[in-house]
Amino acid sequence: MITERAKASFDRLLQSGLKSGLPAADGPVIIEPVADLAKIKEKKIVILTVSSYLFRLMAILYFKPDAATRALFNGAAPEGAPPLGDQEFIDRVAECGNICCGTINRDLGKHFPHVGMSTPNIIDTDCMRYVDLLGCGLKRHYQLSVGDVPLYASLCVSDYGQVDFHVDAPAAGEGETEETSNGELEFF
């Protein structure tokens, strides 16, 4: 069972991860709840998991491999760089998912021992119809506005026991420090 405060904490962690992991384009990443998946028409998703003995969290980012989305993910490239090829685009989207999930993984590690993170998997959106088979105790969907490129995300958490923890929302004006700004790759 996932408590209400744990659900709110998972929600805050995902939103923080998305804001730190996605390219910011010309403004902030705006995140709004979406009631269900019917509105989402993107064909591909990147899915990552963060797991412990008590839960499995799936962070899912939906995207279209169209020109606007490619331009968004190529935004950090030096001026005059060639357009992203198919594999470079997929790698860039997957790395943004990695940063987002790395942020979540790091913060969950403060509350749960033995938390681990998967590598990104790119699959078709049609696979989302099977997520209900996982018995998620928490399932939320979001519309993201990143510049003028719409993206979508889902948070799904399966619980294997009592899950209860609390993460405060950042206070207004309280930014991330250089040490905690994203989920950078850790070497073991």
Buried (B, 14 or more C-beta within 10 A) or exposed (E): EBBEEBBBBBBBBBBBBBBBBBBBBEEEBEBEEBEEBEEBEBEBBBBBBBBBEBBBBBBBBBBBBEEEBBBBBBBEBEEEEEEBEEEBBBBBBBBBBBBBBBBBBBBBBEBBEEBEBBEBBBEEBEEBEEBEEEEBBBBBBBBBBBBEBBBBBBBBBBBEEEBBBEBEEEEEEEEEEEEBEBBEEEEE
